[in-house]
Amino acid sequence: MGVDAENRIGLLCDDDQPVFTTVAERLRDAGHAVQFLDPRAALSTSDIDDLSLLVNKQVFPHVFPALRHARRTGTCLWNDLPATIAFGSRLIGLAALEAVGFRTPPVRFDEPDGEYVAKDYFIWNSDPELNGDGDFYQELIPTEPVDYKYYAVHDGSRVQTAGRRVTSKLYGPKRFLSRAQDRPGLTSRLRHLVERADLRGVGVDFVKDDQDRFWAVDINLAAGYRNTGLESALYESIVASLPARC
C-alpha cells in the first residue's frame, strides 16, 4: 500500500518503547509513514511541519513551543494540548482526579510526622520519594508495596480500559505482578476523565488501603501501556486522530 502524504505520524516517544514500536509497525503496515521523535531532545517547528499527526505521548517543557506551533498550523495532536500542559503539574493532576470523583491523599507543604511521600510540583523533575525532600508531601497510605495502574485509551468510538498490579517504585524497581481486575467504580471515573479532559490516552496510579479503598496518587499522560493488551486500541486511537477526524 502506498503512503499518503497526509498520513505522516510522529510519535513523541522513545524508539525502543515496546508497546509503541508494535503500534508503529501496525501503522506502517496500514500504509502510514511513522517516525519516532526523541522526547528529551529539542523539537523544532520544521520537525513537525510535514506531519499530519503528532502523538504527544511523552512531553517535557522544551517541546511546548513546538506543540503550540502544531496546534496553530493545523498539525493534529493526539492528546489535548491544554490538558498535556496542565497535567505536567502534579497538583493540577490531583485536582483533576478529585474533580471526577477519585479519592486522593491530602496535600501538605510541611513534612508529616509519620511516613510520607515527597513529590515535586512537576512530573518531569523527579519521581515521588518515600520520606524524602519535595515541594509538597502526602501521608503514606498504609498498604502493601503494590500499585494498581489503570489505563484508558479512546479508540475513536469508545474508551477502553485495562489495569495491572506492579510493585511500587517507592521501594525499588517496578515489576509487573498481574493483571488487575476490572473495577467499575474506578473505570467509569477514568472514562469520565478522558472525556472531560479531551484525552486519547492516560494512566492513573492507585494504592489500596487496608479497608480496600482505592486512592488515586498520580496521573500519567506518558503511560507505557505494558502488559495491558491495549495495542489495538492505541492503533485505532491514532488512526482516529488523523486529520479527517481531529
SVG drawing of the C-alpha trace seen along z (x, -y; Angstrom):
<svg xmlns="http://www.w3.org/2000/svg" viewBox="-19 -29 37 41">
<polyline fill="none" stroke="black" stroke-width="0.4" points="0.0,0.0 1.4,-3.4 2.0,-6.1 -0.5,-9.0 1.4,-12.3 -1.5,-13.3 -0.8,-10.4 2.6,-11.1 2.7,-10.4 5.2,-11.4 5.5,-9.5 6.9,-11.6 8.3,-8.6 11.5,-6.5 12.0,-4.4 12.5,-1.2 9.3,-1.5 7.8,2.0 4.1,1.1 4.5,-1.8 7.0,-0.1 4.4,2.6 1.8,-0.1 4.1,-1.8 4.6,1.4 0.9,1.8 0.6,-1.8 3.3,-1.2 1.7,2.0 -1.5,0.0 0.4,-2.4 1.2,-5.3 4.6,-6.9 5.7,-6.8 8.7,-8.3 9.8,-8.4 10.8,-11.8 13.1,-11.9 11.0,-13.4 14.2,-14.6 15.6,-16.5 14.6,-19.9 11.7,-19.7 11.9,-22.4 8.9,-23.5 10.5,-22.1 10.4,-18.6 6.6,-18.7 5.6,-20.9 5.3,-17.8 3.4,-15.8 -0.4,-15.3 -0.4,-13.9 1.9,-14.2 1.3,-11.6 2.3,-13.6 2.9,-10.6 5.9,-11.9 6.3,-15.6 8.9,-17.9 8.7,-21.7 11.2,-22.3 8.7,-20.9 5.8,-23.2 6.6,-25.8 6.6,-23.2 3.3,-21.8 1.7,-25.2 3.1,-25.7 1.5,-22.4 -1.9,-23.5 -1.7,-26.9 -0.7,-25.5 -3.0,-22.5 -0.9,-19.6 -3.2,-17.4 -2.2,-16.4 -3.2,-13.1 -3.7,-14.4 -5.3,-17.8 -2.7,-20.4 -4.1,-22.4 -4.5,-19.1 -1.0,-18.0 0.5,-21.2 -1.8,-21.3 -1.2,-17.7 2.5,-18.3 1.7,-19.8 1.1,-17.2 -1.2,-19.5 -3.4,-20.1 -3.4,-16.4 -4.6,-15.6 -7.3,-18.3 -8.5,-16.8 -8.6,-13.3 -10.7,-14.7 -13.0,-16.5 -14.1,-13.2 -14.6,-11.6 -11.4,-9.8 -10.2,-9.7 -6.7,-11.3 -4.4,-11.7 -4.4,-15.2 -1.6,-17.5 0.5,-19.5 3.6,-21.6 5.4,-20.6 6.7,-17.1 4.2,-14.9 5.2,-13.3 4.9,-9.7 5.9,-8.2 5.1,-10.2 5.6,-10.6 7.5,-13.6 6.8,-15.0 8.0,-17.8 5.5,-20.1 6.2,-18.9 6.2,-15.3 9.4,-15.8 11.6,-16.8 11.7,-13.6 9.8,-10.5 8.0,-10.5 10.2,-9.6 9.5,-7.8 10.3,-10.1 12.4,-12.4 12.5,-16.1 9.9,-17.6 7.8,-20.6 4.8,-19.0 4.0,-16.0 1.3,-13.3 1.0,-11.0 1.8,-7.4 -1.4,-5.4 -0.9,-2.1 -0.9,0.6 1.2,3.4 4.0,2.1 1.9,2.6 0.5,0.0 -2.6,0.5 -2.2,-1.1 -5.3,-1.6 -5.1,-2.8 -7.6,-4.3 -7.5,-4.7 -10.1,-6.5 -10.2,-4.5 -12.3,-7.0 -15.6,-5.4 -15.3,-4.3 -12.9,-4.4 -11.2,-1.1 -9.6,-0.4 -7.1,2.1 -5.4,2.5 -2.3,4.1 -0.7,4.7 3.0,3.7 5.5,3.4 5.7,-0.2 8.7,-2.2 8.8,-3.8 10.6,-0.5 12.6,0.4 12.4,1.1 8.9,1.6 7.9,5.1 4.8,6.4 2.8,8.7 -0.5,9.5 -3.5,8.1 -5.8,6.1 -9.4,6.9 -11.9,4.6 -13.4,2.2 -16.4,0.4 -16.2,-2.4 -12.7,-3.2 -13.0,-2.7 -16.2,-4.7 -14.4,-7.7 -11.4,-7.1 -13.6,-7.2 -15.2,-10.4 -11.7,-11.9 -10.7,-11.0 -13.9,-12.6 -13.9,-15.6 -10.2,-16.5 -10.4,-15.6 -7.7,-12.9 -6.9,-10.0 -4.7,-8.1 -4.0,-8.3 -2.9,-6.2 -3.8,-6.7 -1.9,-5.1 -3.7,-3.9 -2.9,-2.3 -5.3,-0.2 -5.5,-0.7 -6.3,1.9 -10.0,1.1 -10.0,2.0 -10.4,-1.7 -8.5,-2.9 -6.6,-6.2 -5.5,-7.9 -2.0,-9.1 -0.8,-10.1 -1.9,-10.8 0.3,-9.9 -0.1,-11.1 3.3,-9.3 1.9,-5.9 3.7,-2.9 0.7,-0.5 2.9,2.5 1.1,5.8 -2.3,4.2 -3.3,5.6 -4.3,2.2 -2.1,2.2 -5.1,2.5 -6.9,-0.3 -3.9,-2.6 -3.6,-1.8 -7.3,-2.6 -6.9,-5.8 -4.1,-7.1 -5.9,-6.4 -9.0,-8.1 -6.9,-11.2 -5.7,-11.7 -6.7,-15.0 -10.1,-13.9 -11.1,-13.4 -9.1,-15.8"/>
</svg>
